Amino acid sequence: MKFIHCADVHLGSKMESKLPKEKSDERKSEVRTAFRNMVKYAEENGIRVIALSGDVFDSDRPLKKDKEFFYSVVKNNPEIDFLYLRGNHDGMESYTENDCANLKTFSEEWTAYRYGDAVFYGVEMGEGNALSLYAALGADKNDKNIVMLHGQIADASGKDKINVAKLRAKNIDYLALGHIHAYSQGRLDERGKYVYSGCLEGRGFDECGKKGFVVVDTDGFSCEFVENSVRTVEEIFVDCSGTEDWYTAVRKAEEAVIGHKKDLVRLVLTGEISYDGEGLEKEIERQLFSSCYFISVKNRTVRRFDIDALQGDLSLRGEFIRTVLNSEKYSDGEKQSIISVGLNALGGREVE
């Protein structure tokens, strides 16, 4: 059989990209759209089970419209079983419907759901079971075993920490994880693998790249990542070295966002420039505001100064340059870097 592994939908999430209200509301709706599109994929491809490994909602007290949306999707797709394991963002108020026969939930004790020879196990982690849950798992070696957990892989046990060492040799074929918002997988032991499906829709610039869900075939436990996000959040670095002025820098930034019309983009300006770059990031945001769905610019360029011309200045700047050049602690290359950063700082520029 095939099933979908999904996590970290975060219905009702506050958008974290400092969007204007209209676009923030639109992005909240697009999170719901991404979930609906995933269910439509399951329906069109005959997938019977969707395993939701935590954080369906963004809050332990979800908004009424988000709860109504989720439970309506479940009720109107009775041919699909939704296995819903709560994560650290979900709370008791997430489980409010008792008449959904195809909604399967979990608790702080291991619960299992069988589909032929495939068995889904899940437990919700809390302070009371974070240390003991590993010993209580009893998966039969003759079954195809899927285990659902929500937390960060770690070398120790604890709330929201998954001690993978204690899950080895437990007859697990597929460890369906939630909590980390990027798709990744690795070996659990000789028999099984662990997989983070990532979040369904990127919300801020800490969630860049392709987002979606995983389709798993229990015949060999092969995985297919299916990109499903309505929009993509991207961070693009633009080296402004060689640009002559603001105009040429804007043109270079414009070239970098070609093909990202529907995306949320953060441009990071880097490199050494010979002109004053103060305020360049705001100018690029204004010039390119219609080139992407949303654009944010960070200016990390460094002003290149004529040190030979400046070291004779009878000023704080000149004294700083002379002090660095006369130091025996640094190489010539290090001195150039120190002077460049220092002059930018003295000029009021943000430096790292």
NORZI-V452952 format. One record per helix or strand. SS is the DSSP state (H for helix, E for strand). FROM is the first residue (numbers start at 1). TO is the last residue. Records with the same first field share a line. If there is no record, write none. Layout:
BEGIN
SS=FROM-TO  FROM-TO
END
This chain:
BEGIN
E=2-6  11-11  49-53  57-57  81-85  103-105  111-115  118-122  144-150  152-154  158-158  161-163  174-178  184-187  193-196  209-209  212-217  222-227  233-239  264-270  272-273  294-299  302-303
H=21-44  64-75  92-94  133-136  164-167  246-256  280-287  307-310  316-326  332-346
END
